[in-house]
Amino acid sequence: MRRLAQTAVAGLWLALALAGCDNKERAAAQAAAEAAARERAAEEMAQRFEEARAAQQWELARGHGEALLMDHPRSAAAARIEPLLAQVRVQAEVAREQRRLAAAWAYGAEPVGDGTQLSAAIYAQAPVDTDGSGARPVRLIFRDHPEWGRSSYLVLEAGDFDCYGGCRVQVRADGQPPRRMAASRPDTDEAIAMFIEDEAALWRLAKGAKTLAIEFPVKAGGTRTAVFEVGGLDPAKLPGW
């Protein structure tokens, strides 16, 4: 009886040992399966990152890359794309800034007579106090009228230009030396506007610059300067200029 009992106890311990081994193997297998699943998920995210990067969809690529590094930081895919993500972040910021600059412009196309008037307008980066009553918006407009032709002019919401009979304005592109340009205030009260006579030269500056600073005389005395972030201009909106 004692021998039988001893045999039974030994069998029980063997069974428990085998069960323990099975549990460890199952846990190891489960851990391996979970690790493989994480790597597959990381590779799928890396593929989306690469596809967006190849298409130069920089902001989308940045989103996929940053999500990959956050969700699977120790994956092989994360290690592979991390050096590329730094460049993508730079490109995404450039794209965001270009979109902001492009949104600063407003384009118009209005039927006039037998033709269409086209325009491109932008507000100054910051309002300007032109008459002592407080800072107000200043707008720069390029216009192509079917009858009157092409023109460029500034528009105020308050105050007035000291340019009846003609004057000179100073235009500075991206901090370069200023250029003096002829200007004139039309003898009308319909709008507080002042034409910059060399519209072709001003247009060329706007197409090639990031900022235009225009200094103009005002009736309140002295001059004021309006700065325009023109870097997002789409010249195709005014074809033929």
Secondary structure by P-SEA (a helix, b strand, c coil): caaaaaaaaaaaaaaaaaaaaaaaaaaaaaaaaaaaaaaaaaaaaaaaaaaaaaacaaaaaaaaaaaaaaaccccaaaaaaaaaaaaaaaaaaaaaaaaaaaacbbbbbbbcccbbbbbcccccccccccccccbbbbbbbbbbbcccccccccccccccccccccbbbbbbcccccbbbbbbbbccccccccccccaaaaaaaaaacccbbbbbbcccccbbbbbbbccccccccccccc
